[in-house]
Amino acid sequence: MLRAYGPGSAPAEYGRYALVGQPESLVICERLETTPLLLQGLWDGELEDTFLADLAYAWGAHRHRPRR
């Protein structure tokens, strides 16, 4: 995921996938696997939805597709 979407990758050049290069992305990906609805509920209104959607897409949780 880091190689494909992290810093220095083509998608990252456009400002997308900002969370992929952050250490906390590991915890967020774990939550995407175990409690995605709870994570979404906590996320709403706190940070931009595109951050979570992009990370979920990079992680392979295609249920949360990134907005274009």
C-alpha positions as CSV (number, residue, x, y, z in Angstrom):
1,M,0.0,0.0,0.0
2,L,2.8,2.4,0.9
3,R,4.7,1.7,-2.3
4,A,1.6,2.1,-4.5
5,Y,-0.1,5.0,-2.8
6,G,2.4,6.5,-0.4
7,P,4.8,9.5,-0.7
8,G,6.5,9.6,-4.1
9,S,3.8,7.5,-5.8
10,A,1.9,8.8,-8.8
11,P,-1.5,9.1,-6.9
12,A,0.3,11.0,-4.1
13,E,1.5,13.6,-6.5
14,Y,-2.0,14.9,-6.9
15,G,-2.6,15.3,-3.1
16,R,-4.6,12.1,-2.8
17,Y,-3.9,9.3,-0.2
18,A,-2.5,11.7,2.3
19,L,-3.0,9.3,5.2
20,V,-1.1,6.4,3.6
21,G,2.2,7.8,4.6
22,Q,1.2,8.5,8.2
23,P,2.0,6.1,11.0
24,E,-1.6,6.3,12.3
25,S,-2.8,4.7,9.0
26,L,-2.0,1.3,10.4
27,V,-4.6,1.8,13.2
28,I,-7.2,3.2,10.8
29,C,-6.7,0.2,8.4
30,E,-7.2,-2.2,11.4
31,R,-10.5,-0.4,12.2
32,L,-11.5,-0.6,8.5
33,E,-11.2,-4.4,8.9
34,T,-12.8,-4.8,12.3
35,T,-15.4,-2.0,12.8
36,P,-15.9,0.0,9.6
37,L,-19.3,1.3,10.5
38,L,-18.1,2.5,13.9
39,L,-15.0,4.1,12.3
40,Q,-17.2,5.9,9.7
41,G,-19.5,7.1,12.4
42,L,-16.7,8.5,14.5
43,W,-15.0,10.0,11.4
44,D,-18.0,11.9,10.2
45,G,-17.7,15.6,10.9
46,E,-14.1,15.3,12.3
47,L,-11.9,15.1,9.2
48,E,-12.6,15.2,5.4
49,D,-14.4,12.1,4.2
50,T,-12.0,11.8,1.3
51,F,-9.1,11.0,3.6
52,L,-10.9,7.9,4.9
53,A,-12.2,7.0,1.5
54,D,-8.8,7.2,-0.1
55,L,-7.1,5.1,2.6
56,A,-9.9,2.5,2.5
57,Y,-9.5,2.2,-1.3
58,A,-5.7,1.8,-1.0
59,W,-6.2,-0.8,1.7
60,G,-8.6,-2.7,-0.4
61,A,-11.8,-2.0,1.4
62,H,-13.6,-1.0,-1.9
63,R,-16.8,-0.4,-0.1
64,H,-15.5,3.1,0.6
65,R,-14.5,4.3,-2.9
66,P,-12.7,7.6,-3.1
67,R,-14.5,10.6,-4.5
68,R,-13.1,12.1,-7.6
